[in-house]
């Protein structure tokens, strides 16, 4: 199979067009979802960066940011999926952004707390134990895209809170 010399340029133009549209720009995690490898992990890193940037503003601001990211994410992910014509396209990573921000609410305020929150969130997001898997397979639209990651974040947060109790 031969590739056309125009193919890479066409891909670049498609990516630029996606990022120029505000709903895709957000759904694709400011471009992180276009990473050729592990777009969900890249989206989670964006969420981690946002959570760390907001943390100095206090818990109330962090909670408000998580609520805003999650509620808006239902619409953002749903609209982007409809426009792309694919439910939960791998490039849609706003759910990972919001989920990581949620997991960070329970993380100890240390570098290892942030690392542990990241690792636990990624494990639950990829593994999808019950009931996360049921939600992932059973719900459609923006709510379905968002809710499995919110659940993964809650699982991670529960373990993070346990580390706070026992350390």
PATI-809320 format. One record per residue: residue number from 1; x, y negated, z of N, C-alpha, C in turn. Coordinates in steps of 0.1 Angstrom, whole numbers, plus 5000, padded with zeros to 4 digits. Layout:
> NUM, X, Y, Z, X, Y, Z, X, Y, Z
...
This chain:
> 1, 5008, 5012, 5000, 5000, 5000, 5000, 5009, 4988, 5000
> 2, 5006, 4979, 4991, 5014, 4966, 4990, 5006, 4955, 4997
> 3, 5014, 4946, 5002, 5007, 4934, 5008, 5010, 4922, 4999
> 4, 5000, 4914, 4999, 5001, 4902, 4991, 5009, 4891, 4999
> 5, 5017, 4884, 4992, 5025, 4873, 4999, 5016, 4863, 5005
> 6, 5003, 4862, 5000, 4994, 4852, 5006, 4987, 4857, 5019
> 7, 4989, 4870, 5022, 4982, 4876, 5034, 4986, 4869, 5047
> 8, 4999, 4867, 5050, 5003, 4861, 5062, 4997, 4846, 5063
> 9, 4998, 4839, 5051, 4992, 4826, 5051, 4977, 4825, 5054
> 10, 4970, 4835, 5048, 4956, 4836, 5051, 4953, 4839, 5065
> 11, 4961, 4847, 5072, 4959, 4850, 5086, 4962, 4838, 5094
> 12, 4972, 4830, 5091, 4975, 4818, 5098, 4964, 4808, 5097
> 13, 4958, 4807, 5084, 4947, 4798, 5082, 4935, 4802, 5090
> 14, 4932, 4815, 5091, 4921, 4820, 5099, 4923, 4817, 5113
> 15, 4934, 4819, 5119, 4937, 4816, 5133, 4936, 4801, 5135
> 16, 4941, 4793, 5127, 4939, 4779, 5128, 4925, 4774, 5128
> 17, 4917, 4780, 5119, 4903, 4777, 5118, 4896, 4781, 5131
> 18, 4899, 4793, 5136, 4893, 4797, 5149, 4896, 4788, 5160
> 19, 4909, 4784, 5161, 4913, 4775, 5172, 4908, 4761, 5171
> 20, 4904, 4757, 5159, 4898, 4744, 5157, 4884, 4743, 5161
> 21, 4877, 4754, 5162, 4863, 4755, 5167, 4863, 4756, 5182
> 22, 4857, 4746, 5189, 4858, 4746, 5204, 4853, 4759, 5211
> 23, 4843, 4765, 5206, 4838, 4777, 5213, 4848, 4788, 5211
> 24, 4854, 4790, 5200, 4864, 4800, 5198, 4877, 4796, 5206
> 25, 4881, 4784, 5205, 4893, 4779, 5213, 4892, 4783, 5227
> 26, 4880, 4781, 5233, 4878, 4785, 5247, 4877, 4801, 5249
> 27, 4869, 4807, 5240, 4867, 4821, 5241, 4880, 4829, 5239
> 28, 4889, 4824, 5231, 4901, 4830, 5228, 4912, 4826, 5238
> 29, 4908, 4820, 5249, 4917, 4816, 5260, 4928, 4807, 5255
> 30, 4924, 4796, 5248, 4933, 4786, 5243, 4943, 4792, 5233
> 31, 4940, 4803, 5227, 4949, 4810, 5218, 4955, 4823, 5223
> 32, 4954, 4825, 5236, 4961, 4837, 5242, 4955, 4850, 5236
> 33, 4942, 4850, 5233, 4935, 4861, 5227, 4940, 4865, 5213
> 34, 4948, 4857, 5207, 4953, 4859, 5194, 4967, 4866, 5195
> 35, 4972, 4869, 5207, 4984, 4876, 5208, 4983, 4890, 5201
> 36, 4994, 4893, 5194, 4993, 4906, 5187, 4993, 4918, 5196
> 37, 4998, 4917, 5208, 4998, 4928, 5218, 4992, 4923, 5231
> 38, 4984, 4932, 5237, 4978, 4929, 5250, 4971, 4916, 5251
> 39, 4961, 4912, 5243, 4955, 4899, 5244, 4948, 4898, 5258
> 40, 4942, 4908, 5263, 4936, 4907, 5276, 4946, 4903, 5287
> 41, 4957, 4909, 5287, 4968, 4905, 5296, 4972, 4891, 5295
> 42, 4973, 4887, 5282, 4977, 4873, 5279, 4966, 4863, 5284
> 43, 4953, 4867, 5282, 4942, 4859, 5288, 4943, 4858, 5303
> 44, 4946, 4870, 5309, 4947, 4870, 5324, 4958, 4861, 5329
> 45, 4969, 4860, 5321, 4980, 4850, 5325, 4975, 4836, 5324
> 46, 4967, 4833, 5314, 4961, 4819, 5314, 4952, 4817, 5326
> 47, 4944, 4827, 5330, 4936, 4825, 5342, 4945, 4823, 5354
> 48, 4956, 4831, 5355, 4965, 4829, 5366, 4971, 4815, 5367
> 49, 4975, 4810, 5355, 4981, 4797, 5355, 4970, 4786, 5359
> 50, 4958, 4788, 5354, 4947, 4778, 5358, 4945, 4779, 5373
> 51, 4944, 4791, 5379, 4942, 4793, 5393, 4953, 4786, 5401
> 52, 4965, 4788, 5397, 4977, 4783, 5404, 4977, 4767, 5403
> 53, 4973, 4762, 5392, 4972, 4747, 5390, 4961, 4741, 5398
> 54, 4950, 4748, 5400, 4939, 4743, 5408, 4941, 4745, 5423
> 55, 4948, 4755, 5427, 4949, 4758, 5441, 4953, 4747, 5450
> 56, 4962, 4738, 5446, 4965, 4727, 5455, 4953, 4717, 5458
> 57, 4943, 4718, 5450, 4931, 4710, 5452, 4922, 4715, 5463
> 58, 4925, 4727, 5468, 4917, 4733, 5479, 4907, 4744, 5474
> 59, 4902, 4751, 5484, 4894, 4763, 5482, 4881, 4758, 5475
> 60, 4875, 4747, 5479, 4862, 4743, 5473, 4864, 4740, 5458
> 61, 4875, 4734, 5454, 4877, 4731, 5440, 4880, 4744, 5432
> 62, 4887, 4753, 5438, 4889, 4766, 5432, 4876, 4774, 5430
> 63, 4868, 4774, 5440, 4855, 4781, 5439, 4847, 4775, 5428
> 64, 4846, 4761, 5428, 4838, 4754, 5418, 4843, 4757, 5404
> 65, 4857, 4758, 5402, 4862, 4761, 5389, 4859, 4775, 5385
> 66, 4859, 4785, 5394, 4856, 4798, 5391, 4841, 4799, 5387
> 67, 4832, 4793, 5394, 4818, 4793, 5391, 4816, 4787, 5377
> 68, 4822, 4776, 5375, 4820, 4769, 5362, 4826, 4778, 5350
> 69, 4838, 4784, 5352, 4844, 4792, 5342, 4835, 4805, 5339
> 70, 4829, 4810, 5350, 4821, 4822, 5349, 4807, 4819, 5342
> 71, 4801, 4809, 5347, 4787, 4806, 5341, 4789, 4801, 5327
> 72, 4798, 4792, 5324, 4801, 4788, 5311, 4806, 4799, 5302
> 73, 4813, 4808, 5308, 4818, 4820, 5300, 4807, 4829, 5294
> 74, 4796, 4830, 5301, 4785, 4838, 5295, 4781, 4832, 5282
> 75, 4780, 4819, 5281, 4776, 4813, 5269, 4788, 4813, 5259
> 76, 4800, 4809, 5263, 4811, 4808, 5255, 4814, 4822, 5248
> 77, 4815, 4833, 5256, 4818, 4846, 5251, 4806, 4851, 5242
> 78, 4794, 4848, 5246, 4783, 4853, 5237, 4782, 4845, 5224
> 79, 4785, 4832, 5224, 4784, 4824, 5212, 4796, 4828, 5203
> 80, 4808, 4830, 5208, 4819, 4834, 5200, 4817, 4848, 5194
> 81, 4812, 4857, 5202, 4809, 4871, 5197, 4799, 4871, 5186
> 82, 4789, 4863, 5187, 4779, 4862, 5176, 4785, 4856, 5164
> 83, 4793, 4846, 5165, 4799, 4839, 5153, 4810, 4849, 5147
> 84, 4817, 4857, 5155, 4826, 4866, 5149, 4820, 4878, 5144
> 85, 4807, 4881, 5149, 4800, 4893, 5144, 4804, 4906, 5151
> 86, 4811, 4904, 5162, 4817, 4916, 5169, 4814, 4914, 5184
> 87, 4807, 4924, 5190, 4805, 4923, 5205, 4818, 4925, 5212
> 88, 4822, 4916, 5221, 4834, 4918, 5229, 4846, 4920, 5220
> 89, 4848, 4912, 5210, 4861, 4913, 5202, 4873, 4912, 5211
> 90, 4883, 4920, 5208, 4895, 4920, 5217, 4901, 4906, 5218
> 91, 4899, 4897, 5209, 4905, 4883, 5210, 4897, 4875, 5220
> 92, 4885, 4878, 5223, 4877, 4871, 5233, 4882, 4874, 5246
> 93, 4889, 4865, 5253, 4896, 4867, 5266, 4891, 4858, 5277
> 94, 4881, 4850, 5274, 4876, 4840, 5284, 4872, 4848, 5296
> 95, 4867, 4860, 5294, 4862, 4869, 5306, 4874, 4872, 5314
> 96, 4886, 4875, 5308, 4898, 4877, 5316, 4903, 4865, 5323
> 97, 4902, 4853, 5317, 4906, 4841, 5323, 4897, 4838, 5336
> 98, 4884, 4839, 5334, 4875, 4837, 5346, 4877, 4848, 5357
> 99, 4879, 4860, 5352, 4881, 4871, 5362, 4894, 4870, 5370
> 100, 4904, 4866, 5363, 4917, 4864, 5370, 4916, 4852, 5380
> 101, 4909, 4842, 5376, 4907, 4830, 5385, 4899, 4835, 5398
> 102, 4889, 4844, 5396, 4881, 4849, 5407, 4890, 4857, 5416
> 103, 4898, 4866, 5410, 4906, 4875, 5418, 4916, 4867, 5427
> 104, 4921, 4856, 5421, 4930, 4847, 5428, 4924, 4840, 5441
> 105, 4911, 4839, 5441, 4905, 4833, 5453, 4908, 4841, 5466
> 106, 4910, 4854, 5464, 4913, 4863, 5476, 4928, 4866, 5478
> 107, 4936, 4861, 5469, 4950, 4864, 5470, 4957, 4856, 5481
> 108, 4966, 4863, 5488, 4974, 4855, 5497, 4982, 4844, 5490
> 109, 4984, 4833, 5496, 4990, 4821, 5489, 5006, 4823, 5488
> 110, 5010, 4834, 5482, 5024, 4837, 5481, 5026, 4841, 5466
> 111, 5039, 4842, 5462, 5042, 4847, 5449, 5038, 4862, 5447
> 112, 5040, 4870, 5458, 5036, 4884, 5457, 5021, 4885, 5458
> 113, 5014, 4876, 5464, 4999, 4876, 5464, 4994, 4874, 5450
> 114, 5000, 4864, 5443, 4996, 4862, 5429, 4999, 4874, 5420
> 115, 5011, 4880, 5422, 5015, 4891, 5414, 5005, 4903, 5417
> 116, 5002, 4905, 5430, 4993, 4916, 5433, 4979, 4914, 5428
> 117, 4974, 4902, 5428, 4961, 4898, 5422, 4961, 4901, 5407
> 118, 4972, 4897, 5400, 4973, 4900, 5386, 4973, 4915, 5383
> 119, 4981, 4922, 5390, 4982, 4937, 5388, 4969, 4944, 5391
> 120, 4963, 4941, 5402, 4951, 4947, 5406, 4939, 4944, 5396
> 121, 4938, 4931, 5392, 4928, 4928, 5383, 4930, 4935, 5369
> 122, 4942, 4936, 5364, 4945, 4943, 5352, 4942, 4957, 5353
> 123, 4945, 4964, 5364, 4942, 4978, 5366, 4927, 4980, 5365
> 124, 4920, 4973, 5373, 4905, 4975, 5373, 4899, 4971, 5360
> 125, 4904, 4961, 5353, 4898, 4957, 5340, 4901, 4967, 5329
> 126, 4913, 4974, 5330, 4916, 4984, 5320, 4910, 4997, 5323
> 127, 4911, 5001, 5336, 4906, 5014, 5341, 4891, 5015, 5340
> 128, 4884, 5004, 5344, 4869, 5003, 5345, 4863, 5015, 5353
> 129, 4866, 5016, 5366, 4859, 5026, 5373, 4844, 5023, 5375
> 130, 4836, 5033, 5379, 4822, 5031, 5381, 4821, 5020, 5392
> 131, 4812, 5010, 5391, 4801, 5008, 5381, 4806, 4999, 5370
> 132, 4819, 4995, 5370, 4823, 4986, 5359, 4821, 4992, 5345
> 133, 4824, 5005, 5344, 4822, 5011, 5331, 4808, 5011, 5326
> 134, 4799, 5013, 5336, 4784, 5013, 5332, 4780, 4999, 5327
> 135, 4785, 4989, 5334, 4782, 4975, 5330, 4788, 4972, 5316
> 136, 4800, 4976, 5314, 4807, 4974, 5302, 4800, 4980, 5290
> 137, 4795, 4993, 5292, 4788, 5000, 5281, 4773, 4996, 5281
> 138, 4767, 4991, 5291, 4752, 4990, 5292, 4747, 4976, 5289
> 139, 4755, 4966, 5290, 4750, 4952, 5288, 4756, 4946, 5275
> 140, 4748, 4939, 5268, 4752, 4932, 5256, 4753, 4917, 5258
> 141, 4758, 4910, 5249, 4758, 4896, 5249, 4769, 4890, 5258
> 142, 4768, 4877, 5261, 4778, 4871, 5269, 4778, 4876, 5283
> 143, 4767, 4879, 5289, 4766, 4884, 5302, 4774, 4898, 5303
> 144, 4772, 4906, 5293, 4779, 4919, 5293, 4794, 4917, 5292
> 145, 4798, 4908, 5283, 4812, 4905, 5282, 4818, 4901, 5295
> 146, 4811, 4892, 5302, 4817, 4886, 5314, 4816, 4895, 5326
> 147, 4805, 4902, 5327, 4802, 4909, 5340, 4812, 4920, 5343
> 148, 4816, 4927, 5334, 4826, 4938, 5337, 4839, 4932, 5343
> 149, 4843, 4921, 5338, 4855, 4914, 5343, 4853, 4908, 5356
> 150, 4841, 4903, 5359, 4838, 4898, 5372, 4838, 4909, 5382
> 151, 4832, 4920, 5378, 4833, 4932, 5387, 4847, 4937, 5390
> 152, 4855, 4937, 5379, 4869, 4941, 5381, 4876, 4931, 5391
> 153, 4873, 4918, 5389, 4879, 4908, 5398, 4874, 4910, 5413
> 154, 4861, 4914, 5414, 4856, 4916, 5428, 4863, 4929, 5434
> 155, 4865, 4939, 5426, 4873, 4951, 5431, 4887, 4946, 5436
> 156, 4894, 4939, 5427, 4907, 4934, 5431, 4906, 4925, 5443
> 157, 4897, 4916, 5444, 4895, 4907, 5455, 4893, 4915, 5468
> 158, 4885, 4926, 5468, 4883, 4934, 5480, 4896, 4940, 5485
> 159, 4904, 4945, 5476, 4917, 4950, 5480, 4927, 4939, 5485
> 160, 4926, 4928, 5478, 4934, 4917, 5483, 4930, 4912, 5497
> 161, 4918, 4912, 5500, 4913, 4908, 5513, 4917, 4918, 5523
> 162, 4918, 4931, 5520, 4923, 4941, 5529, 4937, 4939, 5532
> 163, 4945, 4935, 5522, 4959, 4932, 5525, 4961, 4921, 5534
> 164, 4952, 4911, 5534, 4953, 4900, 5543, 4949, 4905, 5558
> 165, 4940, 4914, 5559, 4936, 4919, 5572, 4948, 4927, 5578
> 166, 4955, 4935, 5570, 4965, 4944, 5575, 4979, 4939, 5574
> 167, 4981, 4926, 5570, 4994, 4921, 5570, 4996, 4909, 5579
